[in-house]
Amino acid sequence: MELLQRNWYTIKDVPAVYAFGEYLNDDKKQLKGGTGWLLQLALDTNKTVYVYDIQSKTWYQPFCYRWNEKSEWVKDLHFHLIGSSPRPGP
């Protein structure tokens, strides 16, 4: 419970959260470890969230709703690519 309380005090007064971590799977819906818990809490409290995937060196931004075939909005967390870091090289 102390970790969840720490997460709450970390995000309660901020307008945006920048998370850095690794995804659990290829669908880019969940970060590993405590960062994933903090990210979900930020999304549940309607914070603006940006996620940097360490493995792909890519920035994502989550969207919680999508338009379905019945012409209605449904909650469905998914991440959109918003940019990537330049890769060093020749």
PDB file with one MODEL, atoms N, CA, C and O in Angstrom:
MODEL        1
ATOM      1  N   MET A   1       0.811  -1.190   0.000  1.00  0.00           N
ATOM      2  CA  MET A   1       0.000   0.000   0.000  1.00  0.00           C
ATOM      3  C   MET A   1       0.863   1.266   0.000  1.00  0.00           C
ATOM      4  O   MET A   1       0.468   2.294  -0.551  1.00  0.00           O
ATOM      5  N   GLU A   2       2.038   1.184   0.619  1.00  0.00           N
ATOM      6  CA  GLU A   2       2.904   2.361   0.674  1.00  0.00           C
ATOM      7  C   GLU A   2       3.368   2.799  -0.712  1.00  0.00           C
ATOM      8  O   GLU A   2       3.514   3.993  -0.974  1.00  0.00           O
ATOM      9  N   LEU A   3       3.599   1.832  -1.598  1.00  0.00           N
ATOM     10  CA  LEU A   3       4.027   2.180  -2.951  1.00  0.00           C
ATOM     11  C   LEU A   3       2.922   2.902  -3.713  1.00  0.00           C
ATOM     12  O   LEU A   3       3.195   3.846  -4.454  1.00  0.00           O
ATOM     13  N   LEU A   4       1.675   2.465  -3.535  1.00  0.00           N
ATOM     14  CA  LEU A   4       0.564   3.145  -4.190  1.00  0.00           C
ATOM     15  C   LEU A   4       0.382   4.556  -3.636  1.00  0.00           C
ATOM     16  O   LEU A   4       0.064   5.482  -4.382  1.00  0.00           O
ATOM     17  N   GLN A   5       0.582   4.718  -2.344  1.00  0.00           N
ATOM     18  CA  GLN A   5       0.501   6.050  -1.744  1.00  0.00           C
ATOM     19  C   GLN A   5       1.607   6.949  -2.290  1.00  0.00           C
ATOM     20  O   GLN A   5       1.375   8.122  -2.584  1.00  0.00           O
ATOM     21  N   ARG A   6       2.793   6.398  -2.422  1.00  0.00           N
ATOM     22  CA  ARG A   6       3.901   7.171  -2.986  1.00  0.00           C
ATOM     23  C   ARG A   6       3.575   7.617  -4.409  1.00  0.00           C
ATOM     24  O   ARG A   6       3.828   8.762  -4.781  1.00  0.00           O
ATOM     25  N   ASN A   7       3.011   6.703  -5.200  1.00  0.00           N
ATOM     26  CA  ASN A   7       2.621   7.046  -6.569  1.00  0.00           C
ATOM     27  C   ASN A   7       1.594   8.177  -6.580  1.00  0.00           C
ATOM     28  O   ASN A   7       1.687   9.091  -7.399  1.00  0.00           O
ATOM     29  N   TRP A   8       0.617   8.117  -5.675  1.00  0.00           N
ATOM     30  CA  TRP A   8      -0.414   9.148  -5.619  1.00  0.00           C
ATOM     31  C   TRP A   8       0.210  10.514  -5.315  1.00  0.00           C
ATOM     32  O   TRP A   8      -0.112  11.499  -5.980  1.00  0.00           O
ATOM     33  N   TYR A   9       1.084  10.580  -4.337  1.00  0.00           N
ATOM     34  CA  TYR A   9       1.709  11.854  -3.982  1.00  0.00           C
ATOM     35  C   TYR A   9       2.661  12.336  -5.074  1.00  0.00           C
ATOM     36  O   TYR A   9       2.934  13.532  -5.172  1.00  0.00           O
ATOM     37  N   THR A  10       3.158  11.429  -5.881  1.00  0.00           N
ATOM     38  CA  THR A  10       4.033  11.802  -6.993  1.00  0.00           C
ATOM     39  C   THR A  10       3.255  12.537  -8.079  1.00  0.00           C
ATOM     40  O   THR A  10       3.777  13.483  -8.671  1.00  0.00           O
ATOM     41  N   ILE A  11       2.020  12.124  -8.353  1.00  0.00           N
ATOM     42  CA  ILE A  11       1.279  12.687  -9.493  1.00  0.00           C
ATOM     43  C   ILE A  11       0.132  13.617  -9.137  1.00  0.00           C
ATOM     44  O   ILE A  11      -0.418  14.263 -10.029  1.00  0.00           O
ATOM     45  N   LYS A  12      -0.248  13.710  -7.882  1.00  0.00           N
ATOM     46  CA  LYS A  12      -1.495  14.389  -7.543  1.00  0.00           C
ATOM     47  C   LYS A  12      -1.546  15.860  -7.947  1.00  0.00           C
ATOM     48  O   LYS A  12      -2.628  16.357  -8.258  1.00  0.00           O
ATOM     49  N   ASP A  13      -0.437  16.565  -7.956  1.00  0.00           N
ATOM     50  CA  ASP A  13      -0.444  17.998  -8.248  1.00  0.00           C
ATOM     51  C   ASP A  13       0.239  18.371  -9.560  1.00  0.00           C
ATOM     52  O   ASP A  13       0.558  19.541  -9.773  1.00  0.00           O
ATOM     53  N   VAL A  14       0.465  17.418 -10.424  1.00  0.00           N
ATOM     54  CA  VAL A  14       1.157  17.715 -11.683  1.00  0.00           C
ATOM     55  C   VAL A  14       0.177  17.654 -12.855  1.00  0.00           C
ATOM     56  O   VAL A  14      -0.777  16.877 -12.822  1.00  0.00           O
ATOM     57  N   PRO A  15       0.405  18.466 -13.887  1.00  0.00           N
ATOM     58  CA  PRO A  15      -0.475  18.423 -15.052  1.00  0.00           C
ATOM     59  C   PRO A  15      -0.115  17.309 -16.048  1.00  0.00           C
ATOM     60  O   PRO A  15      -0.957  16.877 -16.835  1.00  0.00           O
ATOM     61  N   ALA A  16       1.147  16.851 -16.005  1.00  0.00           N
ATOM     62  CA  ALA A  16       1.591  15.839 -16.961  1.00  0.00           C
ATOM     63  C   ALA A  16       2.597  14.901 -16.299  1.00  0.00           C
ATOM     64  O   ALA A  16       3.287  15.266 -15.347  1.00  0.00           O
ATOM     65  N   VAL A  17       2.660  13.680 -16.833  1.00  0.00           N
ATOM     66  CA  VAL A  17       3.586  12.664 -16.334  1.00  0.00           C
ATOM     67  C   VAL A  17       4.422  12.162 -17.506  1.00  0.00           C
ATOM     68  O   VAL A  17       3.890  11.811 -18.559  1.00  0.00           O
ATOM     69  N   TYR A  18       5.735  12.132 -17.307  1.00  0.00           N
ATOM     70  CA  TYR A  18       6.659  11.569 -18.284  1.00  0.00           C
ATOM     71  C   TYR A  18       7.198  10.275 -17.696  1.00  0.00           C
ATOM     72  O   TYR A  18       7.859  10.293 -16.657  1.00  0.00           O
ATOM     73  N   ALA A  19       6.923   9.158 -18.348  1.00  0.00           N
ATOM     74  CA  ALA A  19       7.338   7.850 -17.830  1.00  0.00           C
ATOM     75  C   ALA A  19       8.384   7.251 -18.762  1.00  0.00           C
ATOM     76  O   ALA A  19       8.283   7.350 -19.985  1.00  0.00           O
ATOM     77  N   PHE A  20       9.386   6.632 -18.157  1.00  0.00           N
ATOM     78  CA  PHE A  20      10.441   5.955 -18.904  1.00  0.00           C
ATOM     79  C   PHE A  20      10.456   4.511 -18.446  1.00  0.00           C
ATOM     80  O   PHE A  20      10.556   4.247 -17.248  1.00  0.00           O
ATOM     81  N   GLY A  21      10.357   3.564 -19.379  1.00  0.00           N
ATOM     82  CA  GLY A  21      10.340   2.171 -18.976  1.00  0.00           C
ATOM     83  C   GLY A  21      10.331   1.227 -20.155  1.00  0.00           C
ATOM     84  O   GLY A  21      10.536   1.625 -21.302  1.00  0.00           O
ATOM     85  N   GLU A  22      10.086  -0.048 -19.843  1.00  0.00           N
ATOM     86  CA  GLU A  22      10.020  -1.099 -20.852  1.00  0.00           C
ATOM     87  C   GLU A  22       8.617  -1.694 -20.848  1.00  0.00           C
ATOM     88  O   GLU A  22       8.004  -1.865 -19.794  1.00  0.00           O
ATOM     89  N   TYR A  23       8.122  -2.005 -22.030  1.00  0.00           N
ATOM     90  CA  TYR A  23       6.793  -2.596 -22.152  1.00  0.00           C
ATOM     91  C   TYR A  23       6.829  -4.081 -21.833  1.00  0.00           C
ATOM     92  O   TYR A  23       7.818  -4.765 -22.096  1.00  0.00           O
ATOM     93  N   LEU A  24       5.725  -4.572 -21.258  1.00  0.00           N
ATOM     94  CA  LEU A  24       5.614  -5.995 -20.948  1.00  0.00           C
ATOM     95  C   LEU A  24       5.417  -6.836 -22.199  1.00  0.00           C
ATOM     96  O   LEU A  24       5.872  -7.978 -22.265  1.00  0.00           O
ATOM     97  N   ASN A  25       4.738  -6.271 -23.189  1.00  0.00           N
ATOM     98  CA  ASN A  25       4.443  -7.038 -24.400  1.00  0.00           C
ATOM     99  C   ASN A  25       4.440  -6.115 -25.613  1.00  0.00           C
ATOM    100  O   ASN A  25       4.618  -4.904 -25.485  1.00  0.00           O
ATOM    101  N   ASP A  26       4.239  -6.695 -26.780  1.00  0.00           N
ATOM    102  CA  ASP A  26       4.347  -5.935 -28.020  1.00  0.00           C
ATOM    103  C   ASP A  26       3.171  -5.007 -28.299  1.00  0.00           C
ATOM    104  O   ASP A  26       3.274  -4.140 -29.167  1.00  0.00           O
ATOM    105  N   ASP A  27       2.046  -5.167 -27.581  1.00  0.00           N
ATOM    106  CA  ASP A  27       0.904  -4.310 -27.880  1.00  0.00           C
ATOM    107  C   ASP A  27       1.025  -2.918 -27.262  1.00  0.00           C
ATOM    108  O   ASP A  27       0.142  -2.081 -27.451  1.00  0.00           O
ATOM    109  N   LYS A  28       2.105  -2.665 -26.530  1.00  0.00           N
ATOM    110  CA  LYS A  28       2.411  -1.347 -25.968  1.00  0.00           C
ATOM    111  C   LYS A  28       1.288  -0.832 -25.068  1.00  0.00           C
ATOM    112  O   LYS A  28       0.941   0.348 -25.124  1.00  0.00           O
ATOM    113  N   LYS A  29       0.717  -1.713 -24.236  1.00  0.00           N
ATOM    114  CA  LYS A  29      -0.371  -1.292 -23.360  1.00  0.00           C
ATOM    115  C   LYS A  29       0.011  -1.262 -21.890  1.00  0.00           C
ATOM    116  O   LYS A  29      -0.758  -0.752 -21.076  1.00  0.00           O
ATOM    117  N   GLN A  30       1.169  -1.788 -21.522  1.00  0.00           N
ATOM    118  CA  GLN A  30       1.490  -1.853 -20.100  1.00  0.00           C
ATOM    119  C   GLN A  30       3.001  -1.807 -19.894  1.00  0.00           C
ATOM    120  O   GLN A  30       3.748  -2.558 -20.520  1.00  0.00           O
ATOM    121  N   LEU A  31       3.441  -0.911 -19.003  1.00  0.00           N
ATOM    122  CA  LEU A  31       4.858  -0.837 -18.658  1.00  0.00           C
ATOM    123  C   LEU A  31       5.173  -1.786 -17.522  1.00  0.00           C
ATOM    124  O   LEU A  31       4.294  -2.147 -16.738  1.00  0.00           O
ATOM    125  N   LYS A  32       6.431  -2.189 -17.436  1.00  0.00           N
ATOM    126  CA  LYS A  32       6.871  -3.085 -16.368  1.00  0.00           C
ATOM    127  C   LYS A  32       6.959  -2.357 -15.041  1.00  0.00           C
ATOM    128  O   LYS A  32       7.228  -1.156 -14.986  1.00  0.00           O
ATOM    129  N   GLY A  33       6.726  -3.111 -13.966  1.00  0.00           N
ATOM    130  CA  GLY A  33       7.010  -2.667 -12.602  1.00  0.00           C
ATOM    131  C   GLY A  33       6.194  -1.511 -12.084  1.00  0.00           C
ATOM    132  O   GLY A  33       5.079  -1.253 -12.537  1.00  0.00           O
ATOM    133  N   GLY A  34       6.780  -0.815 -11.116  1.00  0.00           N
ATOM    134  CA  GLY A  34       6.113   0.291 -10.461  1.00  0.00           C
ATOM    135  C   GLY A  34       5.787   1.442 -11.391  1.00  0.00           C
ATOM    136  O   GLY A  34       4.827   2.175 -11.153  1.00  0.00           O
ATOM    137  N   THR A  35       6.571   1.615 -12.446  1.00  0.00           N
ATOM    138  CA  THR A  35       6.287   2.664 -13.421  1.00  0.00           C
ATOM    139  C   THR A  35       4.945   2.417 -14.086  1.00  0.00           C
ATOM    140  O   THR A  35       4.204   3.360 -14.363  1.00  0.00           O
ATOM    141  N   GLY A  36       4.628   1.160 -14.342  1.00  0.00           N
ATOM    142  CA  GLY A  36       3.334   0.813 -14.918  1.00  0.00           C
ATOM    143  C   GLY A  36       2.181   1.168 -13.998  1.00  0.00           C
ATOM    144  O   GLY A  36       1.143   1.644 -14.458  1.00  0.00           O
ATOM    145  N   TRP A  37       2.353   0.938 -12.698  1.00  0.00           N
ATOM    146  CA  TRP A  37       1.323   1.287 -11.721  1.00  0.00           C
ATOM    147  C   TRP A  37       1.130   2.803 -11.673  1.00  0.00           C
ATOM    148  O   TRP A  37      -0.002   3.286 -11.648  1.00  0.00           O
ATOM    149  N   LEU A  38       2.233   3.551 -11.660  1.00  0.00           N
ATOM    150  CA  LEU A  38       2.143   5.005 -11.627  1.00  0.00           C
ATOM    151  C   LEU A  38       1.478   5.526 -12.893  1.00  0.00           C
ATOM    152  O   LEU A  38       0.645   6.430 -12.831  1.00  0.00           O
ATOM    153  N   LEU A  39       1.837   4.967 -14.030  1.00  0.00           N
ATOM    154  CA  LEU A  39       1.249   5.370 -15.299  1.00  0.00           C
ATOM    155  C   LEU A  39      -0.260   5.140 -15.298  1.00  0.00           C
ATOM    156  O   LEU A  39      -1.016   6.007 -15.736  1.00  0.00           O
ATOM    157  N   GLN A  40      -0.703   3.987 -14.814  1.00  0.00           N
ATOM    158  CA  GLN A  40      -2.135   3.697 -14.792  1.00  0.00           C
ATOM    159  C   GLN A  40      -2.876   4.660 -13.864  1.00  0.00           C
ATOM    160  O   GLN A  40      -3.980   5.102 -14.182  1.00  0.00           O
ATOM    161  N   LEU A  41      -2.276   4.983 -12.726  1.00  0.00           N
ATOM    162  CA  LEU A  41      -2.881   5.946 -11.808  1.00  0.00           C
ATOM    163  C   LEU A  41      -2.991   7.321 -12.474  1.00  0.00           C
ATOM    164  O   LEU A  41      -4.005   8.002 -12.324  1.00  0.00           O
ATOM    165  N   ALA A  42      -1.967   7.724 -13.197  1.00  0.00           N
ATOM    166  CA  ALA A  42      -1.999   8.999 -13.912  1.00  0.00           C
ATOM    167  C   ALA A  42      -3.110   9.010 -14.960  1.00  0.00           C
ATOM    168  O   ALA A  42      -3.821  10.006 -15.097  1.00  0.00           O
ATOM    169  N   LEU A  43      -3.265   7.916 -15.697  1.00  0.00           N
ATOM    170  CA  LEU A  43      -4.331   7.830 -16.691  1.00  0.00           C
ATOM    171  C   LEU A  43      -5.711   7.857 -16.041  1.00  0.00           C
ATOM    172  O   LEU A  43      -6.631   8.494 -16.554  1.00  0.00           O
ATOM    173  N   ASP A  44      -5.855   7.161 -14.905  1.00  0.00           N
ATOM    174  CA  ASP A  44      -7.139   7.111 -14.202  1.00  0.00           C
ATOM    175  C   ASP A  44      -7.537   8.471 -13.641  1.00  0.00           C
ATOM    176  O   ASP A  44      -8.721   8.722 -13.421  1.00  0.00           O
ATOM    177  N   THR A  45      -6.566   9.351 -13.407  1.00  0.00           N
ATOM    178  CA  THR A  45      -6.858  10.681 -12.867  1.00  0.00           C
ATOM    179  C   THR A  45      -6.763  11.757 -13.955  1.00  0.00           C
ATOM    180  O   THR A  45      -6.631  12.943 -13.652  1.00  0.00           O
ATOM    181  N   ASN A  46      -6.833  11.336 -15.218  1.00  0.00           N
ATOM    182  CA  ASN A  46      -6.899  12.228 -16.381  1.00  0.00           C
ATOM    183  C   ASN A  46      -5.699  13.154 -16.531  1.00  0.00           C
ATOM    184  O   ASN A  46      -5.845  14.311 -16.925  1.00  0.00           O
ATOM    185  N   LYS A  47      -4.523  12.647 -16.219  1.00  0.00           N
ATOM    186  CA  LYS A  47      -3.291  13.418 -16.437  1.00  0.00           C
ATOM    187  C   LYS A  47      -2.834  13.216 -17.878  1.00  0.00           C
ATOM    188  O   LYS A  47      -3.116  12.182 -18.483  1.00  0.00           O
ATOM    189  N   THR A  48      -2.134  14.193 -18.420  1.00  0.00           N
ATOM    190  CA  THR A  48      -1.484  14.026 -19.713  1.00  0.00           C
ATOM    191  C   THR A  48      -0.265  13.148 -19.483  1.00  0.00           C
ATOM    192  O   THR A  48       0.525  13.403 -18.574  1.00  0.00           O
ATOM    193  N   VAL A  49      -0.108  12.118 -20.299  1.00  0.00           N
ATOM    194  CA  VAL A  49       0.967  11.145 -20.092  1.00  0.00           C
ATOM    195  C   VAL A  49       1.789  10.993 -21.370  1.00  0.00           C
ATOM    196  O   VAL A  49       1.246  10.906 -22.471  1.00  0.00           O
ATOM    197  N   TYR A  50       3.092  10.962 -21.199  1.00  0.00           N
ATOM    198  CA  TYR A  50       4.023  10.661 -22.276  1.00  0.00           C
ATOM    199  C   TYR A  50       4.884   9.495 -21.810  1.00  0.00           C
ATOM    200  O   TYR A  50       5.334   9.472 -20.665  1.00  0.00           O
ATOM    201  N   VAL A  51       5.114   8.527 -22.695  1.00  0.00           N
ATOM    202  CA  VAL A  51       5.864   7.329 -22.333  1.00  0.00           C
ATOM    203  C   VAL A  51       7.036   7.161 -23.290  1.00  0.00           C
ATOM    204  O   VAL A  51       6.876   7.219 -24.509  1.00  0.00           O
ATOM    205  N   TYR A  52       8.220   6.951 -22.713  1.00  0.00           N
ATOM    206  CA  TYR A  52       9.411   6.672 -23.513  1.00  0.00           C
ATOM    207  C   TYR A  52       9.759   5.203 -23.335  1.00  0.00           C
ATOM    208  O   TYR A  52      10.067   4.759 -22.229  1.00  0.00           O
ATOM    209  N   ASP A  53       9.707   4.448 -24.435  1.00  0.00           N
ATOM    210  CA  ASP A  53      10.067   3.031 -24.406  1.00  0.00           C
ATOM    211  C   ASP A  53      11.576   2.915 -24.574  1.00  0.00           C
ATOM    212  O   ASP A  53      12.121   3.262 -25.622  1.00  0.00           O
ATOM    213  N   ILE A  54      12.244   2.428 -23.542  1.00  0.00           N
ATOM    214  CA  ILE A  54      13.703   2.356 -23.522  1.00  0.00           C
ATOM    215  C   ILE A  54      14.238   1.439 -24.620  1.00  0.00           C
ATOM    216  O   ILE A  54      15.250   1.752 -25.248  1.00  0.00           O
ATOM    217  N   GLN A  55      13.571   0.318 -24.855  1.00  0.00           N
ATOM    218  CA  GLN A  55      14.074  -0.647 -25.842  1.00  0.00           C
ATOM    219  C   GLN A  55      14.034  -0.094 -27.261  1.00  0.00           C
ATOM    220  O   GLN A  55      15.005  -0.242 -28.001  1.00  0.00           O
ATOM    221  N   SER A  56      12.932   0.540 -27.656  1.00  0.00           N
ATOM    222  CA  SER A  56      12.822   1.047 -29.026  1.00  0.00           C
ATOM    223  C   SER A  56      13.274   2.496 -29.162  1.00  0.00           C
ATOM    224  O   SER A  56      13.340   3.029 -30.270  1.00  0.00           O
ATOM    225  N   LYS A  57      13.591   3.142 -28.017  1.00  0.00           N
ATOM    226  CA  LYS A  57      13.998   4.555 -28.003  1.00  0.00           C
ATOM    227  C   LYS A  57      12.944   5.423 -28.685  1.00  0.00           C
ATOM    228  O   LYS A  57      13.256   6.258 -29.534  1.00  0.00           O
ATOM    229  N   THR A  58      11.685   5.205 -28.293  1.00  0.00           N
ATOM    230  CA  THR A  58      10.562   5.856 -28.945  1.00  0.00           C
ATOM    231  C   THR A  58       9.608   6.451 -27.917  1.00  0.00           C
ATOM    232  O   THR A  58       9.376   5.861 -26.862  1.00  0.00           O
ATOM    233  N   TRP A  59       9.054   7.624 -28.229  1.00  0.00           N
ATOM    234  CA  TRP A  59       8.046   8.265 -27.393  1.00  0.00           C
ATOM    235  C   TRP A  59       6.653   7.858 -27.850  1.00  0.00           C
ATOM    236  O   TRP A  59       6.380   7.766 -29.047  1.00  0.00           O
ATOM    237  N   TYR A  60       5.774   7.614 -26.879  1.00  0.00           N
ATOM    238  CA  TYR A  60       4.374   7.294 -27.155  1.00  0.00           C
ATOM    239  C   TYR A  60       3.482   8.157 -26.277  1.00  0.00           C
ATOM    240  O   TYR A  60       3.889   8.623 -25.212  1.00  0.00           O
ATOM    241  N   GLN A  61       2.256   8.360 -26.747  1.00  0.00           N
ATOM    242  CA  GLN A  61       1.259   9.012 -25.921  1.00  0.00           C
ATOM    243  C   GLN A  61       0.008   8.141 -25.916  1.00  0.00           C
ATOM    244  O   GLN A  61      -0.456   7.715 -26.973  1.00  0.00           O
ATOM    245  N   PRO A  62      -0.541   7.874 -24.727  1.00  0.00           N
ATOM    246  CA  PRO A  62      -1.715   7.006 -24.653  1.00  0.00           C
ATOM    247  C   PRO A  62      -3.004   7.734 -25.017  1.00  0.00           C
ATOM    248  O   PRO A  62      -3.165   8.931 -24.774  1.00  0.00           O
ATOM    249  N   PHE A  63      -3.901   6.976 -25.598  1.00  0.00           N
ATOM    250  CA  PHE A  63      -5.265   7.423 -25.849  1.00  0.00           C
ATOM    251  C   PHE A  63      -6.183   6.376 -25.259  1.00  0.00           C
ATOM    252  O   PHE A  63      -5.984   5.180 -25.473  1.00  0.00           O
ATOM    253  N   CYS A  64      -7.174   6.809 -24.527  1.00  0.00           N
ATOM    254  CA  CYS A  64      -8.010   5.853 -23.792  1.00  0.00           C
ATOM    255  C   CYS A  64      -9.324   5.524 -24.482  1.00  0.00           C
ATOM    256  O   CYS A  64     -10.073   4.676 -23.995  1.00  0.00           O
ATOM    257  N   TYR A  65      -9.619   6.162 -25.586  1.00  0.00           N
ATOM    258  CA  TYR A  65     -10.899   5.895 -26.241  1.00  0.00           C
ATOM    259  C   TYR A  65     -10.682   5.685 -27.730  1.00  0.00           C
ATOM    260  O   TYR A  65      -9.751   6.226 -28.326  1.00  0.00           O
ATOM    261  N   ARG A  66     -11.555   4.893 -28.310  1.00  0.00           N
ATOM    262  CA  ARG A  66     -11.522   4.716 -29.769  1.00  0.00           C
ATOM    263  C   ARG A  66     -12.957   4.692 -30.284  1.00  0.00           C
ATOM    264  O   ARG A  66     -13.892   4.396 -29.541  1.00  0.00           O
ATOM    265  N   TRP A  67     -13.112   5.002 -31.540  1.00  0.00           N
ATOM    266  CA  TRP A  67     -14.405   5.003 -32.210  1.00  0.00           C
ATOM    267  C   TRP A  67     -14.663   3.596 -32.728  1.00  0.00           C
ATOM    268  O   TRP A  67     -13.830   3.064 -33.461  1.00  0.00           O
ATOM    269  N   ASN A  68     -15.782   2.972 -32.376  1.00  0.00           N
ATOM    270  CA  ASN A  68     -16.025   1.593 -32.804  1.00  0.00           C
ATOM    271  C   ASN A  68     -16.997   1.523 -33.981  1.00  0.00           C
ATOM    272  O   ASN A  68     -17.477   2.543 -34.473  1.00  0.00           O
ATOM    273  N   GLU A  69     -17.269   0.308 -34.413  1.00  0.00           N
ATOM    274  CA  GLU A  69     -18.127   0.092 -35.579  1.00  0.00           C
ATOM    275  C   GLU A  69     -19.584   0.484 -35.336  1.00  0.00           C
ATOM    276  O   GLU A  69     -20.345   0.618 -36.294  1.00  0.00           O
ATOM    277  N   LYS A  70     -19.989   0.671 -34.082  1.00  0.00           N
ATOM    278  CA  LYS A  70     -21.361   1.103 -33.753  1.00  0.00           C
ATOM    279  C   LYS A  70     -21.451   2.628 -33.650  1.00  0.00           C
ATOM    280  O   LYS A  70     -22.441   3.164 -33.152  1.00  0.00           O
ATOM    281  N   SER A  71     -20.416   3.319 -34.123  1.00  0.00           N
ATOM    282  CA  SER A  71     -20.354   4.775 -34.091  1.00  0.00           C
ATOM    283  C   SER A  71     -20.486   5.330 -32.677  1.00  0.00           C
ATOM    284  O   SER A  71     -21.293   6.221 -32.412  1.00  0.00           O
ATOM    285  N   GLU A  72     -19.672   4.778 -31.774  1.00  0.00           N
ATOM    286  CA  GLU A  72     -19.655   5.263 -30.402  1.00  0.00           C
ATOM    287  C   GLU A  72     -18.235   5.171 -29.856  1.00  0.00           C
ATOM    288  O   GLU A  72     -17.420   4.383 -30.335  1.00  0.00           O
ATOM    289  N   TRP A  73     -17.955   5.990 -28.848  1.00  0.00           N
ATOM    290  CA  TRP A  73     -16.647   5.965 -28.207  1.00  0.00           C
ATOM    291  C   TRP A  73     -16.625   4.860 -27.160  1.00  0.00           C
ATOM    292  O   TRP A  73     -17.546   4.743 -26.353  1.00  0.00           O
ATOM    293  N   VAL A  74     -15.577   4.054 -27.175  1.00  0.00           N
ATOM    294  CA  VAL A  74     -15.404   3.012 -26.164  1.00  0.00           C
ATOM    295  C   VAL A  74     -14.013   3.148 -25.547  1.00  0.00           C
ATOM    296  O   VAL A  74     -13.057   3.542 -26.215  1.00  0.00           O
ATOM    297  N   LYS A  75     -13.922   2.814 -24.260  1.00  0.00           N
ATOM    298  CA  LYS A  75     -12.631   2.903 -23.579  1.00  0.00           C
ATOM    299  C   LYS A  75     -11.739   1.756 -24.047  1.00  0.00           C
ATOM    300  O   LYS A  75     -12.117   0.587 -23.967  1.00  0.00           O
ATOM    301  N   ASP A  76     -10.562   2.105 -24.532  1.00  0.00           N
ATOM    302  CA  ASP A  76      -9.614   1.117 -25.038  1.00  0.00           C
ATOM    303  C   ASP A  76      -8.233   1.763 -25.024  1.00  0.00           C
ATOM    304  O   ASP A  76      -7.893   2.531 -25.924  1.00  0.00           O
ATOM    305  N   LEU A  77      -7.451   1.454 -24.017  1.00  0.00           N
ATOM    306  CA  LEU A  77      -6.131   2.068 -23.895  1.00  0.00           C
ATOM    307  C   LEU A  77      -5.211   1.571 -25.007  1.00  0.00           C
ATOM    308  O   LEU A  77      -5.004   0.368 -25.167  1.00  0.00           O
ATOM    309  N   HIS A  78      -4.671   2.499 -25.760  1.00  0.00           N
ATOM    310  CA  HIS A  78      -3.669   2.171 -26.768  1.00  0.00           C
ATOM    311  C   HIS A  78      -2.721   3.361 -26.887  1.00  0.00           C
ATOM    312  O   HIS A  78      -3.082   4.482 -26.529  1.00  0.00           O
ATOM    313  N   PHE A  79      -1.524   3.123 -27.383  1.00  0.00           N
ATOM    314  CA  PHE A  79      -0.499   4.153 -27.456  1.00  0.00           C
ATOM    315  C   PHE A  79      -0.191   4.491 -28.908  1.00  0.00           C
ATOM    316  O   PHE A  79      -0.100   3.610 -29.763  1.00  0.00           O
ATOM    317  N   HIS A  80      -0.034   5.773 -29.165  1.00  0.00           N
ATOM    318  CA  HIS A  80       0.333   6.251 -30.496  1.00  0.00           C
ATOM    319  C   HIS A  80       1.769   6.744 -30.471  1.00  0.00           C
ATOM    320  O   HIS A  80       2.195   7.403 -29.523  1.00  0.00           O
ATOM    321  N   LEU A  81       2.495   6.423 -31.501  1.00  0.00           N
ATOM    322  CA  LEU A  81       3.864   6.890 -31.668  1.00  0.00           C
ATOM    323  C   LEU A  81       3.855   8.407 -31.847  1.00  0.00           C
ATOM    324  O   LEU A  81       3.115   8.931 -32.679  1.00  0.00           O
ATOM    325  N   ILE A  82       4.681   9.114 -31.061  1.00  0.00           N
ATOM    326  CA  ILE A  82       4.770  10.568 -31.232  1.00  0.00           C
ATOM    327  C   ILE A  82       6.175  11.027 -31.591  1.00  0.00           C
ATOM    328  O   ILE A  82       6.387  12.216 -31.826  1.00  0.00           O
ATOM    329  N   GLY A  83       7.134  10.118 -31.637  1.00  0.00           N
ATOM    330  CA  GLY A  83       8.485  10.507 -32.043  1.00  0.00           C
ATOM    331  C   GLY A  83       9.514   9.525 -31.547  1.00  0.00           C
ATOM    332  O   GLY A  83       9.226   8.675 -30.704  1.00  0.00           O
ATOM    333  N   SER A  84      10.715   9.644 -32.075  1.00  0.00           N
ATOM    334  CA  SER A  84      11.790   8.771 -31.634  1.00  0.00           C
ATOM    335  C   SER A  84      13.062   9.585 -31.451  1.00  0.00           C
ATOM    336  O   SER A  84      13.215  10.674 -32.005  1.00  0.00           O
ATOM    337  N   SER A  85      13.957   9.032 -30.669  1.00  0.00           N
ATOM    338  CA  SER A  85      15.237   9.691 -30.429  1.00  0.00           C
ATOM    339  C   SER A  85      16.145   9.482 -31.626  1.00  0.00           C
ATOM    340  O   SER A  85      16.116   8.423 -32.254  1.00  0.00           O
ATOM    341  N   PRO A  86      16.947  10.481 -31.944  1.00  0.00           N
ATOM    342  CA  PRO A  86      17.915  10.266 -33.019  1.00  0.00           C
ATOM    343  C   PRO A  86      18.932   9.221 -32.576  1.00  0.00           C
ATOM    344  O   PRO A  86      19.388   9.232 -31.432  1.00  0.00           O
ATOM    345  N   ARG A  87      19.275   8.339 -33.468  1.00  0.00           N
ATOM    346  CA  ARG A  87      20.238   7.290 -33.148  1.00  0.00           C
ATOM    347  C   ARG A  87      21.643   7.762 -33.540  1.00  0.00           C
ATOM    348  O   ARG A  87      21.858   8.238 -34.655  1.00  0.00           O
ATOM    349  N   PRO A  88      22.583   7.626 -32.620  1.00  0.00           N
ATOM    350  CA  PRO A  88      23.946   8.047 -32.971  1.00  0.00           C
ATOM    351  C   PRO A  88      24.520   7.154 -34.058  1.00  0.00           C
ATOM    352  O   PRO A  88      24.235   5.958 -34.110  1.00  0.00           O
ATOM    353  N   GLY A  89      25.306   7.729 -34.897  1.00  0.00           N
ATOM    354  CA  GLY A  89      25.912   6.935 -35.966  1.00  0.00           C
ATOM    355  C   GLY A  89      26.722   7.809 -36.892  1.00  0.00           C
ATOM    356  O   GLY A  89      26.789   9.026 -36.721  1.00  0.00           O
ATOM    357  N   PRO A  90      27.329   7.187 -37.862  1.00  0.00           N
ATOM    358  CA  PRO A  90      28.162   7.963 -38.803  1.00  0.00           C
ATOM    359  C   PRO A  90      27.358   8.804 -39.743  1.00  0.00           C
ATOM    360  O   PRO A  90      27.924   9.504 -40.583  1.00  0.00           O
TER     361      PRO A  90
ENDMDL
END
